[in-house]
Amino acid sequence: MASDFWLIVGLGNPGKKYEGTRHNIGFMCADLLAQRWSVSLSEHKGLAQLGKGIMDLGGRRQKFFLAKPLTFMNDSGDAVASVSSYYDIIPEHIIVIHDDMDLDFGRIKVKNGGSPGGHNGLKSIDRSLGTGGYNRVRLGTGHSQRGQHAHDNAIKWVLGGFASAQKSQMDDFLSDGADAAEMIVFQGIQKAQTQFNSRK
């Protein structure tokens, strides 16, 4: 029987070198959720930092796991598949929080399924789970310069840091991202889409 746990995964790359980069905004949002719900993370099979907690909103309680893959972005699926199969969590109860260059900084889009776009973390999760039918909270980081070196520019961009004006808005942005994940858990994907997807 499937577990009644949810699994919330923040994507990023482990290690000091990557802290605070655009590609690690999923990690940053996961850290905020860990703080909010007093979740302490420890290593799961060398693949992820993993913790267990209980959300309590308006008297409704929900058990969940929070994960930050240790596999580096391109192999995130190994960690997600390991945790979800070990604890028997269905894809519909998985929420992946990740950076998205196609959205302006500060924009949030929530969805279930669909194409991973150019995001290697999502491609890896799709492959490992054998489905794209999990929930995503897409946190906009804005885009690098497009042009003849678009691929190299994109890599430099996602591994670069945020501008100081953006850093001053970061607490609110991450808080909204965490709220979006909680809303999916408690009120469903459509409510979360209505709440966040049309916001400017």
Salt bridges, closest charged atoms under 4 A:
ASP4 OD1 - LYS63 NZ 3.87
GLU19 OE2 - LYS16 NZ 3.45
ASP31 OD1 - LYS68 NZ 2.73
ASP56 OD2 - ARG61 NH1 3.62
ASP99 OD2 - HIS23 ND1 2.78
ASP99 OD1 - HIS119 NE2 2.87
ASP100 OD2 - ARG138 NE 2.56
ASP102 OD1 - ARG146 NH2 3.71
ASP126 OD1 - ARG136 NH2 3.74
ASP176 OD2 - ARG199 NH1 3.18
ASP179 OD1 - ARG36 NH1 2.84
GLU182 OE2 - ARG36 NH1 2.82
